[in-house]
Amino acid sequence: MPTAAVIRLSALLLLVLCIPALPALPAQAAAGSWKISGFPGGPAAELVLDAGNGALTLAVSRRGAQVLAPSPVGIVTEQADLSHKLHFSQRRDRAVTERYTTAAGKRLERSSVMRETTLSFTNAAGARLELIVRVSKDGVAYRYRLPEDYGAVLRETSAFTVEQDAAAWLARHRRDYENPFERHSAASAPTAEYMVPALFETGGGYLLIAESDLDGRYSGPRLAHERGTGDYRLLLWDERVQVSGPLATPWRVMIAGDLATVTESTLVDDLAQDSKVRDTSWIDPGPVLWTWLAGGREAGQSLDRQKEFVDYAAARGWPYVKVDAGWYFLKDQWDVTDPDWPTTSWIPRLVEYARGKGVEIMVWVHFRDLDTAEERARWLPTLHRWGVRGVKIDFMDAESQERLQWYDEILPATAENRLMVNFHGSTIPKGIQRTWPHVLTMEGVHGGEKRTLTTQHLTTLPFTRNIVGSMDYTPMAFHREGRPTSDAHELGLAVTYESGLQDLAGTVESYRARPEAERFLEQVPAAWDETRLLSGRPGDQVVLTRRDGDRWFVGAGVSGAARTLDVPLTMLRGRWLVEVVRDGPTGLVRERHLVDGPRGRLSVPVPAEGGYAAIACRWRPGITTCDR
């Protein structure tokens, strides 16, 4: 019998294939506007070529409401201004249908159906521009393709114009993406440069501006905004983006729909290049006992301390321990690399010890130690020979074309040495996890290491940064003073935040003091078959559920006052046992609910800044727990 997913995919395929293909139009038949749609209830794009100045704009609508107002589209190079005085040449249409598998993310099995339209233009000097637009059920994306080399790219005229009173969740631009998200209206946001992604509530739904398929061919983006307008102009990191031959720019992505559609979208990955790693059998997501916040420099330089962490990870069934900064530094000169580290390091002994316990080792490495081909040829094979399973590479701190070209070099080199990757001080996933599936997580977040966290920011992350890909927030730092979350809210982050390597930041003592947290974290995985938003409002509250096999895990958190979170469990069929870990008067408590889906509801009272974590499993007589 066909599965529901196959039936849905077949229906989408039939819909797309039934859309009549439009023939290429000769130049003399040029039109002034082009509409691209094809998915009932989904977004549509409209391109307009101004008859006066020959400039292009793109607008997005959904269910009759404007999501994105007409916004400039164009690109300028050293030799060609392709932002105005354009003449239409032809239109080509096709369906783009793909199925692919990822190692991590919101769901492992992906099905993507998009309608693609390519509009070709020339300027007065004969330079050619192809604007490629794709429309899916959850968004619109476009990219520029220059079929010839017109010299370095100087700028794009790309911009995004939204209603001035639209709610906006924005983070000031920072080279490592580690600023908090704050709420404004689109017009009242201060004059500044902001990070991509950016979220707006507009047109009866939500719009997330994002990017896909960024690599060393191009340069990273940011959004420039002037207070009092709804305009967000795209700026590039480099003043001159070097080009050699034809160019396809990254995709400018606009995910549009209700909040669940936007949150669950995989459009950023769908637009990226397919995997460049043929054999992915060695890539294995999982929870990680991360020892930096739990032990700092002292732990990073102590074999005995790391063995203790290994012992605890083994007791919990966690597959990985990550040794952070310090392990290859001179003890009397912190941050100075020991020149003899390949022969003096104790990491091989730790790897051997951990494997005897069923635990694998990952290690931190500074970017400066991998920024040349010679260094990579020394470091990566050595780590592989030792049996290290992954690397956390830190402090890239840029999205310049030069730094992106470094990513292009380190990615195949780590894959060749079968090293899973966690990037810190980095860019964020922009389709990289589809193209290079051994990249299981990236930081690029105002995360658990920060001292200025708020629950308003934490309940915005599922709807902004984490939408585009795995996010190494590093939750579970129960021991940190000033942490804004209740214990149950913090525990729920293990589900609320998706990360293919979920770096758990607590101390052994803080876990042992919370046996219900220990018990839950023994169960929660780091890879998911399905993700659904049950309830949410950016900056206010979130209830997310993710499926692993035949169990559903739930993470919930609120910002502000105590309340009762009452959510429908529409993903369930039949009778289910739901075990909830919530905040009690003296600590975490576990309680059991029997729920009949799909009309059943889960109602949990939470304190101020509180939340909960839960596991749901199918009930049958005699079942008293979902633990395995």
C-alpha positions as CSV (number, residue, x, y, z in Angstrom):
1,M,0.0,0.0,0.0
2,P,1.4,3.5,-0.8
3,T,2.2,5.7,2.2
4,A,0.5,9.0,2.9
5,A,3.7,10.8,2.0
6,V,3.9,9.0,-1.4
7,I,0.3,9.9,-2.1
8,R,0.9,13.6,-1.2
9,L,4.0,13.6,-3.4
10,S,2.2,12.1,-6.3
11,A,-0.6,14.6,-6.0
12,L,1.9,17.5,-6.0
13,L,3.7,15.9,-9.1
14,L,0.4,15.7,-10.9
15,L,-0.4,19.3,-10.1
16,V,2.9,20.6,-11.4
17,L,2.9,18.4,-14.5
18,C,-0.6,19.6,-15.3
19,I,0.5,23.2,-15.4
20,P,0.9,24.0,-19.1
21,A,4.5,24.5,-20.1
22,L,5.0,27.9,-21.7
23,P,7.0,28.1,-24.8
24,A,10.0,30.4,-25.1
25,L,8.8,33.8,-26.2
26,P,10.6,35.8,-28.9
27,A,11.9,39.3,-27.9
28,Q,9.2,41.1,-29.9
29,A,6.5,39.3,-27.8
30,A,7.9,40.7,-24.5
31,A,5.4,41.2,-21.8
32,G,5.6,43.7,-18.9
33,S,4.7,41.2,-16.1
34,W,5.0,37.5,-15.4
35,K,3.2,35.6,-12.7
36,I,4.6,32.3,-11.3
37,S,2.4,30.0,-9.2
38,G,1.0,26.5,-9.2
39,F,0.3,25.3,-5.6
40,P,-3.2,25.9,-4.2
41,G,-3.0,28.0,-1.1
42,G,0.7,28.6,-1.6
43,P,2.6,31.7,-2.5
44,A,2.9,33.2,-6.0
45,A,5.5,35.5,-7.4
46,E,4.9,38.3,-9.8
47,L,7.8,40.0,-11.8
48,V,7.2,43.4,-13.4
49,L,9.5,45.1,-15.9
50,D,8.9,48.9,-15.7
51,A,8.2,50.3,-19.1
52,G,10.0,53.6,-18.2
53,N,13.3,52.7,-16.7
54,G,13.5,49.0,-17.6
55,A,14.0,47.9,-13.9
56,L,12.6,44.7,-12.5
57,T,10.6,44.2,-9.3
58,L,9.4,41.1,-7.6
59,A,6.3,40.7,-5.4
60,V,5.0,37.8,-3.5
61,S,1.3,37.1,-2.6
62,R,-0.5,34.3,-0.8
63,R,-4.2,33.6,-0.8
64,G,-4.9,37.0,-2.3
65,A,-2.9,38.9,0.3
66,Q,0.4,40.7,-0.4
67,V,3.3,39.1,1.5
68,L,6.1,41.1,-0.2
69,A,5.5,44.4,-1.9
70,P,7.1,45.0,-5.3
71,S,10.9,44.9,-4.5
72,P,13.9,45.7,-6.6
73,V,15.7,42.9,-8.4
74,G,19.0,43.4,-10.2
75,I,22.8,42.9,-10.2
76,V,25.7,45.2,-11.2
77,T,29.1,44.1,-12.3
78,E,32.3,45.8,-13.4
79,Q,31.2,45.5,-17.1
80,A,27.5,45.3,-17.0
81,D,24.7,47.1,-15.2
82,L,21.8,44.6,-15.1
83,S,19.6,46.5,-12.8
84,H,17.8,48.8,-15.2
85,K,17.3,49.5,-18.9
86,L,16.6,45.8,-19.4
87,H,14.8,44.2,-22.4
88,F,12.9,41.0,-22.1
89,S,14.1,38.1,-24.3
90,Q,12.3,34.9,-23.4
91,R,10.6,32.8,-20.7
92,R,11.2,29.1,-20.0
93,D,9.3,27.0,-17.5
94,R,9.9,23.6,-16.0
95,A,9.0,21.5,-13.0
96,V,11.8,20.6,-10.5
97,T,11.1,17.5,-8.5
98,E,13.6,16.0,-6.2
99,R,13.8,13.4,-3.4
100,Y,16.8,13.3,-1.1
101,T,18.0,12.2,2.3
102,T,19.8,14.2,4.9
103,A,21.8,13.1,7.9
104,A,20.2,15.6,10.3
105,G,17.5,18.3,10.3
106,K,13.7,18.6,10.7
107,R,13.2,15.4,8.7
108,L,15.6,12.9,7.2
109,E,13.6,12.0,4.1
110,R,12.8,15.0,1.9
111,S,10.5,15.5,-1.1
112,S,10.6,18.7,-3.0
113,V,8.4,19.9,-5.9
114,M,8.9,23.4,-7.3
115,R,7.8,25.3,-10.4
116,E,10.8,27.1,-12.0
117,T,10.6,30.0,-14.5
118,T,13.7,31.5,-16.1
119,L,13.3,35.0,-17.5
120,S,16.0,36.2,-19.8
121,F,16.9,39.9,-20.3
122,T,19.5,41.9,-22.1
123,N,20.7,45.5,-21.5
124,A,21.4,48.1,-24.1
125,A,25.0,46.8,-24.5
126,G,23.9,43.2,-25.1
127,A,24.9,41.8,-21.7
128,R,22.6,39.0,-20.7
129,L,20.8,38.3,-17.4
130,E,18.8,35.2,-16.5
131,L,16.5,35.6,-13.5
132,I,15.6,32.1,-12.2
133,V,12.5,32.0,-10.0
134,R,11.2,29.0,-8.1
135,V,7.9,28.7,-6.4
136,S,7.0,25.9,-4.0
137,K,4.1,25.3,-1.6
138,D,6.0,27.1,1.1
139,G,8.0,29.9,-0.6
140,V,9.5,31.7,-3.4
141,A,13.2,32.0,-4.3
142,Y,15.3,33.6,-7.0
143,R,18.8,33.8,-8.2
144,Y,20.8,35.6,-10.9
145,R,22.6,33.7,-13.6
146,L,25.2,35.5,-15.8
147,P,25.9,33.3,-18.8
148,E,29.2,35.2,-19.4
149,D,31.9,36.7,-17.3
150,Y,31.2,40.4,-16.9
151,G,33.9,41.0,-14.3
152,A,33.6,41.3,-10.6
153,V,30.2,41.7,-9.0
154,L,29.9,45.2,-7.4
155,R,26.5,44.9,-5.8
156,E,23.0,43.6,-6.0
157,T,20.0,45.9,-6.1
158,S,18.0,43.1,-4.5
159,A,15.7,44.4,-1.7
160,F,12.7,43.2,0.3
161,T,9.8,45.6,1.0
162,V,7.2,44.7,3.6
163,E,4.3,46.6,5.2
164,Q,5.7,49.2,7.5
165,D,3.6,48.1,10.5
166,A,4.5,44.4,10.0
167,A,5.9,42.8,13.2
168,A,9.6,42.1,12.6
169,W,12.1,39.8,14.5
170,L,15.6,41.0,13.6
171,A,19.1,40.5,14.9
172,R,21.8,43.2,14.3
173,H,24.4,42.0,11.8
174,R,27.5,40.4,13.4
175,R,30.3,38.6,11.6
176,D,29.6,35.3,13.6
177,Y,25.8,35.6,13.7
178,E,25.8,35.7,17.5
179,N,23.5,38.6,18.2
180,P,20.0,38.2,19.8
181,F,16.7,38.5,17.9
182,E,14.6,41.5,19.0
183,R,11.1,42.5,18.0
184,H,10.3,45.7,16.2
185,S,7.9,46.8,13.5
186,A,9.3,46.7,10.0
187,A,9.5,50.5,9.9
188,S,10.4,51.2,13.6
189,A,13.5,49.0,13.6
190,P,16.6,51.3,14.1
191,T,18.7,52.3,11.1
192,A,21.2,49.4,11.0
193,E,22.4,46.4,9.2
194,Y,20.6,43.1,10.1
195,M,21.4,39.4,9.7
196,V,19.8,37.0,7.3
197,P,17.4,35.3,8.3
198,A,14.8,37.9,9.2
199,L,11.2,37.2,10.1
200,F,8.2,39.4,9.4
201,E,4.5,38.9,10.1
202,T,2.7,40.1,7.0
203,G,0.0,39.3,4.6
204,G,-2.0,37.2,7.0
205,G,1.0,35.0,7.7
206,Y,4.7,35.0,8.1
207,L,7.7,35.7,5.8
208,L,11.2,34.5,6.5
209,I,14.0,36.1,4.4
210,A,16.8,33.6,4.0
211,E,19.5,32.4,1.6
212,S,20.6,29.1,0.1
213,D,23.6,27.7,-1.8
214,L,26.2,30.2,-0.6
215,D,29.8,29.2,-1.2
216,G,33.1,30.6,-2.4
217,R,31.8,31.7,-5.7
218,Y,30.1,34.6,-4.0
219,S,29.9,36.7,-0.8
220,G,27.8,36.7,2.3
221,P,24.7,39.0,2.8
222,R,23.2,41.4,5.3
223,L,20.2,43.6,5.2
224,A,20.5,47.4,5.4
225,H,17.5,49.2,6.8
226,E,16.6,52.9,7.3
227,R,14.2,53.6,10.1
228,G,10.8,54.8,8.9
229,T,10.6,52.5,5.9
230,G,9.7,48.9,5.2
231,D,12.7,48.4,2.9
232,Y,15.5,46.0,3.6
233,R,18.3,46.2,1.0
234,L,20.7,43.4,0.5
235,L,24.4,44.2,0.9
236,L,27.3,41.9,0.2
237,W,30.3,41.4,2.5
238,D,32.8,42.2,-0.3
239,E,32.9,45.3,-2.3
240,R,34.1,43.3,-5.3
241,V,33.1,39.6,-5.7
242,Q,35.6,38.0,-8.0
243,V,34.1,36.0,-10.9
244,S,35.7,33.6,-13.3
245,G,33.4,32.5,-16.1
246,P,29.6,32.2,-15.9
247,L,28.1,32.9,-12.5
248,A,25.0,31.6,-10.6
249,T,24.5,33.6,-7.4
250,P,23.0,32.2,-4.2
251,W,19.3,31.9,-3.9
252,R,17.4,34.8,-2.3
253,V,14.7,32.8,-0.3
254,M,11.3,33.9,0.9
255,I,9.6,31.3,3.0
256,A,5.9,32.2,3.3
257,G,2.9,30.8,5.0
258,D,1.3,30.3,8.4
259,L,3.8,30.0,11.3
260,A,3.7,26.1,11.1
261,T,4.5,26.2,7.4
262,V,7.4,28.5,7.8
263,T,8.8,26.7,10.9
264,E,8.6,23.2,9.3
265,S,9.9,24.3,5.9
266,T,13.0,22.7,4.4
267,L,13.1,25.1,1.4
268,V,16.6,26.3,2.2
269,D,17.9,22.7,1.8
270,D,15.6,22.0,-1.1
271,L,17.3,24.7,-3.1
272,A,20.9,23.6,-2.4
273,Q,23.1,21.4,-4.4
274,D,22.8,17.7,-3.8
275,S,25.2,15.8,-1.6
276,K,28.9,15.7,-2.6
277,V,29.6,12.9,-0.2
278,R,28.8,9.6,-1.8
279,D,29.3,7.3,1.2
280,T,27.5,8.7,4.2
281,S,27.5,5.5,6.3
282,W,30.0,7.0,8.7
283,I,27.9,10.1,9.5
284,D,26.0,9.5,12.7
285,P,24.2,12.3,14.6
286,G,23.8,12.1,18.4
287,P,24.0,13.8,21.7
288,V,27.4,15.0,22.8
289,L,28.7,15.6,26.3
290,W,30.4,18.9,25.7
291,T,33.1,19.7,28.3
292,W,33.8,23.4,27.9
293,L,31.0,25.0,30.1
294,A,31.3,21.9,32.3
295,G,35.0,22.2,32.9
296,G,36.7,24.9,30.8
297,R,40.4,25.2,30.2
298,E,41.3,22.8,33.1
299,A,39.1,20.0,31.6
300,G,40.5,20.6,28.1
301,Q,44.0,19.9,29.4
302,S,43.3,16.9,31.6
303,L,43.2,13.3,30.4
304,D,41.8,12.3,33.8
305,R,38.9,14.8,33.7
306,Q,38.1,13.7,30.2
307,K,38.0,10.1,31.3
308,E,35.4,11.1,33.9
309,F,33.3,12.7,31.3
310,V,33.6,9.6,29.1
311,D,32.4,7.5,32.1
312,Y,29.4,9.7,32.6
313,A,28.5,9.7,28.8
314,A,28.7,5.9,28.8
315,A,26.4,5.7,31.7
316,R,23.8,7.8,29.9
317,G,24.2,6.0,26.6
318,W,25.5,9.2,24.9
319,P,27.7,8.4,21.9
320,Y,30.1,11.3,22.0
321,V,32.4,13.4,24.2
322,K,33.8,16.6,22.8
323,V,37.2,17.9,24.1
324,D,37.2,21.7,23.7
325,A,40.0,24.3,23.6
326,G,43.3,23.6,25.4
327,W,44.1,20.0,24.5
328,Y,46.9,20.9,22.2
329,F,48.0,24.2,23.8
330,L,51.1,24.5,25.9
331,K,49.9,24.4,29.6
332,D,52.0,27.3,30.6
333,Q,51.1,29.4,27.5
334,W,47.4,29.2,27.0
335,D,46.4,29.6,23.4
336,V,49.8,28.7,22.1
337,T,50.0,25.5,20.0
338,D,52.4,22.8,21.2
339,P,54.6,22.2,18.1
340,D,54.9,18.5,19.0
341,W,51.2,17.9,19.5
342,P,51.1,14.9,17.1
343,T,53.5,13.0,19.3
344,T,52.8,14.4,22.8
345,S,49.0,14.6,22.8
346,W,47.0,12.3,25.1
347,I,44.0,12.2,22.7
348,P,44.9,8.8,21.3
349,R,44.8,7.4,24.8
350,L,41.5,9.0,25.4
351,V,40.1,7.6,22.2
352,E,41.2,4.1,23.1
353,Y,39.7,4.5,26.6
354,A,36.4,5.9,25.3
355,R,36.0,3.2,22.7
356,G,36.2,0.6,25.4
357,K,33.2,2.3,27.0
358,G,31.2,2.6,23.7
359,V,31.9,6.4,23.4
360,E,33.6,8.3,20.6
361,I,35.7,11.4,20.9
362,M,35.5,14.7,19.0
363,V,37.9,17.6,19.4
364,W,38.1,21.4,19.0
365,V,40.5,23.0,16.6
366,H,41.1,26.7,16.0
367,F,40.6,28.0,12.4
368,R,44.1,29.4,12.3
369,D,45.5,25.9,12.6
370,L,43.6,24.8,9.5
371,D,43.7,27.8,7.3
372,T,46.4,26.5,4.9
373,A,46.6,23.4,2.7
374,E,49.7,22.3,4.5
375,E,48.1,22.5,8.0
376,R,45.0,20.6,6.8
377,A,47.3,17.9,5.4
378,R,48.9,17.5,8.8
379,W,46.0,17.9,11.1
380,L,43.1,16.0,9.5
381,P,44.8,12.7,8.6
382,T,46.4,12.7,12.1
383,L,43.0,13.0,13.8
384,H,41.6,10.4,11.5
385,R,44.4,8.0,12.3
386,W,43.9,8.5,16.0
387,G,40.3,7.5,15.6
388,V,38.7,10.9,16.3
389,R,35.2,11.1,15.0
390,G,34.6,14.7,14.5
391,V,36.0,18.3,14.7
392,K,34.6,21.5,16.1
393,I,36.3,24.2,14.1
394,D,36.1,27.7,15.6
395,F,36.7,31.4,14.9
396,M,36.2,31.7,11.1
397,D,34.2,34.9,11.9
398,A,33.6,36.0,8.4
399,E,31.4,35.5,5.3
400,S,33.9,37.1,2.9
401,Q,34.4,35.4,-0.4
402,E,38.0,34.5,0.7
403,R,36.6,32.8,3.9
404,L,33.9,31.0,2.0
405,Q,36.5,29.6,-0.3
406,W,38.2,28.2,2.8
407,Y,34.9,26.4,3.6
408,D,35.1,25.0,0.0
409,E,38.5,23.5,0.9
410,I,37.9,22.3,4.4
411,L,34.6,20.5,3.5
412,P,36.0,17.9,1.1
413,A,39.1,17.5,3.2
414,T,37.1,16.6,6.4
415,A,34.8,14.3,4.4
416,E,37.9,12.5,2.9
417,N,39.1,11.9,6.5
418,R,35.6,10.9,7.7
419,L,35.4,13.6,10.3
420,M,32.0,14.9,11.2
421,V,32.0,18.7,11.5
422,N,30.6,21.3,14.0
423,F,31.4,24.9,12.9
424,H,31.6,27.6,15.6
425,G,32.3,31.3,15.2
426,S,30.9,30.6,11.7
427,T,28.4,31.3,9.1
428,I,25.0,29.5,9.4
429,P,23.7,26.5,7.4
430,K,22.4,27.8,4.0
431,G,21.9,24.4,2.4
432,I,25.3,23.2,3.4
433,Q,23.9,20.2,5.3
434,R,22.4,18.8,2.1
435,T,25.5,19.4,0.0
436,W,27.9,18.3,2.8
437,P,25.9,16.1,5.1
438,H,28.9,15.5,7.5
439,V,28.3,19.1,8.7
440,L,25.9,18.1,11.5
441,T,25.6,21.5,13.2
442,M,26.8,25.1,13.2
443,E,26.8,27.8,15.9
444,G,25.8,31.1,14.4
445,V,23.6,31.9,17.3
446,H,23.4,34.0,20.5
447,G,23.5,30.7,22.4
448,G,24.0,29.0,25.7
449,E,27.6,30.4,26.2
450,K,26.2,34.0,26.4
451,R,25.5,35.8,29.7
452,T,22.8,38.1,28.2
453,L,20.1,35.5,27.3
454,T,16.4,36.2,27.5
455,T,13.5,33.8,27.1
456,Q,12.1,36.3,24.6
457,H,15.1,35.6,22.4
458,L,15.0,31.8,23.1
459,T,11.4,31.6,22.0
460,T,12.2,33.4,18.8
461,L,15.0,31.1,17.7
462,P,12.8,28.2,16.5
463,F,11.1,30.7,14.1
464,T,14.3,32.4,12.9
465,R,17.8,31.0,13.1
466,N,16.8,27.3,13.6
467,I,14.5,27.3,10.5
468,V,17.5,27.4,8.1
469,G,19.4,24.5,9.6
470,S,21.0,22.8,12.6
471,M,21.8,25.2,15.5
472,D,24.5,24.5,18.1
473,Y,22.9,26.5,20.9
474,T,24.5,24.2,23.6
475,P,21.6,23.7,26.0
476,M,21.4,22.1,29.4
477,A,23.8,24.5,31.2
478,F,21.8,23.9,34.4
479,H,24.7,25.1,36.6
480,R,25.0,28.6,34.9
481,E,24.1,31.5,37.1
482,G,21.7,33.9,35.5
483,R,20.1,31.4,33.2
484,P,16.7,32.8,32.3
485,T,14.9,29.4,31.8
486,S,13.3,27.2,34.4
487,D,14.7,23.7,34.6
488,A,11.9,22.2,32.5
489,H,12.2,24.9,29.9
490,E,15.9,24.3,29.6
491,L,15.3,20.5,29.3
492,G,12.7,21.1,26.5
493,L,15.4,22.9,24.5
494,A,16.9,19.4,23.7
495,V,13.8,19.0,21.5
496,T,12.8,22.6,20.7
497,Y,16.3,23.3,19.1
498,E,17.3,21.0,16.3
499,S,21.0,20.1,16.1
500,G,22.5,17.0,14.5
501,L,25.2,17.1,17.2
502,Q,23.3,18.2,20.3
503,D,26.1,19.6,22.5
504,L,24.9,19.2,26.1
505,A,26.6,21.8,28.2
506,G,25.9,20.9,31.9
507,T,28.2,19.6,34.5
508,V,27.9,16.0,35.7
509,E,26.9,17.3,39.1
510,S,24.1,19.4,37.7
511,Y,22.7,16.4,35.8
512,R,22.9,14.1,38.8
513,A,21.0,16.7,40.9
514,R,18.1,16.4,38.3
515,P,17.4,12.7,37.8
516,E,14.3,13.4,35.7
517,A,16.5,15.4,33.3
518,E,19.1,12.6,33.2
519,R,16.3,10.1,32.4
520,F,14.8,12.2,29.6
521,L,18.2,13.0,28.0
522,E,19.0,9.3,27.9
523,Q,16.0,9.0,25.5
524,V,16.2,12.0,23.3
525,P,17.9,11.6,19.9
526,A,19.6,14.2,17.7
527,A,18.1,13.2,14.3
528,W,14.4,13.3,13.4
529,D,11.9,11.7,11.0
530,E,9.4,14.5,11.3
531,T,8.9,17.9,12.8
532,R,5.7,19.7,13.7
533,L,4.8,23.0,15.3
534,L,1.9,22.5,17.8
535,S,1.7,26.1,19.1
536,G,3.8,29.2,19.0
537,R,4.3,32.9,18.8
538,P,7.8,34.3,18.3
539,G,9.2,35.8,21.5
540,D,6.3,34.5,23.5
541,Q,5.9,30.7,23.5
542,V,6.7,27.6,21.5
543,V,5.6,24.0,21.6
544,L,7.4,21.8,19.0
545,T,7.2,18.0,18.5
546,R,9.6,15.8,16.6
547,R,9.3,12.2,15.7
548,D,11.9,9.5,16.1
549,G,10.6,6.2,14.8
550,D,7.4,5.5,16.6
551,R,7.9,8.0,19.4
552,W,7.1,11.7,19.5
553,F,9.2,14.1,21.6
554,V,7.9,17.5,22.7
555,G,9.7,20.6,23.8
556,A,7.9,23.6,25.1
557,G,8.9,27.0,26.6
558,V,7.4,30.4,27.4
559,S,8.6,33.9,27.8
560,G,7.0,35.9,30.6
561,A,4.2,35.0,32.9
562,A,3.0,31.6,34.1
563,R,0.3,30.0,32.1
564,T,-1.2,26.8,30.9
565,L,0.0,25.5,27.5
566,D,-2.9,23.6,26.0
567,V,-2.1,22.1,22.6
568,P,-3.8,19.7,20.1
569,L,-1.9,16.4,19.5
570,T,-3.1,16.1,15.9
571,M,-0.1,14.0,14.9
572,L,-1.4,11.1,17.0
573,R,-3.8,8.3,16.0
574,G,-5.4,6.1,18.6
575,R,-4.5,6.0,22.3
576,W,-1.1,7.3,23.5
577,L,0.9,7.6,26.7
578,V,2.5,11.0,27.1
579,E,5.1,11.4,29.8
580,V,5.7,15.0,30.7
581,V,8.7,16.4,32.7
582,R,7.7,19.7,34.1
583,D,8.7,22.1,36.9
584,G,7.4,21.1,40.3
585,P,7.6,22.9,43.7
586,T,11.0,21.4,44.5
587,G,12.4,20.3,41.2
588,L,11.5,18.5,38.0
589,V,8.6,16.0,38.2
590,R,7.3,13.4,35.7
591,E,3.6,12.9,35.2
592,R,1.7,10.7,32.8
593,H,-1.3,11.4,30.5
594,L,-3.4,9.2,28.3
595,V,-4.4,11.0,25.2
596,D,-6.6,9.9,22.3
597,G,-5.5,11.3,19.0
598,P,-6.0,13.2,16.7
599,R,-8.5,15.2,18.7
600,G,-6.8,14.8,22.1
601,R,-5.0,17.7,23.8
602,L,-2.2,18.1,26.1
603,S,-2.6,20.7,28.9
604,V,0.4,21.5,31.1
605,P,0.7,24.4,33.5
606,V,4.1,26.1,33.4
607,P,5.6,28.8,35.7
608,A,7.0,32.1,34.5
609,E,9.8,31.5,32.0
610,G,8.9,27.8,32.2
611,G,8.2,25.0,29.9
612,Y,8.3,21.2,29.7
613,A,9.7,18.2,27.9
614,A,7.7,15.1,27.0
615,I,7.7,11.8,25.2
616,A,4.7,10.2,23.6
617,C,4.5,6.5,22.8
618,R,1.6,4.3,21.7
619,W,-0.3,2.9,24.7
620,R,-1.3,-0.7,25.3
621,P,-2.2,-2.5,28.5
622,G,0.8,-2.8,30.8
623,I,2.7,0.1,29.3
624,T,3.7,2.5,32.1
625,T,6.6,4.4,30.5
626,C,7.9,5.5,27.1
627,D,11.5,5.0,28.2
628,R,13.6,2.4,26.3
